[in-house]
Amino acid sequence: MQPNPNQPHTLPPTYFDEVYRANEDPWNFETSEYEQEKYAATVAALPRAHYTHAFEIGCSLGVLTAQLAPYCAHLLAVDVAAAALDKARQRCAHLPQVTFELMRVPEEFPAQQFDLLVVSEVGYYWSPEDLQTAREKILAAVRPGGHVVLVHWTPPVHDYPLTGDDVHEFFLSQAQPTGPFRQLISQRAATYRLDVLERNA
């Protein structure tokens, strides 16, 4: 895994504050056909119809959050951008099982266990060191038999430390017969990939 030499560090919260200040929906989460298709594929890939405790890292405007919520008794969704969380709270106000928090993962991480963790379009913002820390904390937070869903854009982006493939391959390096994870699903579209891992006992 070779980090971007032009941006080897994790992107700070100020980066996202500026992005949302310039555009309320900078990645067209609400209107893009690409995003809608990807969200549908993500939800369809969930191995179970119900999860007791779920955790979405990098929820942004809450578009995917709203689609995950019906499958969750409790869903904690976090982001580093306050402006994005404000819109996410409005979007999901009718979903009492969803809780939003301003949180910078992996420096901050909830002290509880989950049976579903969703890492969608966020891993490539981390440096290799933070990605390793995030993987360790995610591994510790997933109950045996629980699932980690990874979904990321794969083409390189000039100001992101990593690519989506970097993120997925790093997690998949732990998906071995005797490792902590096993791979359940692997899908690749033209510009994104989706992998589902299950925590071994």
PyMOL commands that set and color helices and strands:
alter all, ss='L'
color gray80, all
select helices_A, chain A and resi 13-22+33-44+63-71+82-91+123-125+128-141+164-172
alter helices_A, ss='H'
color red, helices_A
select strands_A, chain A and resi 51-57+72-79+98-102+114-120+142-153+181-188+192-199
alter strands_A, ss='S'
color yellow, strands_A
deselect
rebuild
show_as cartoon
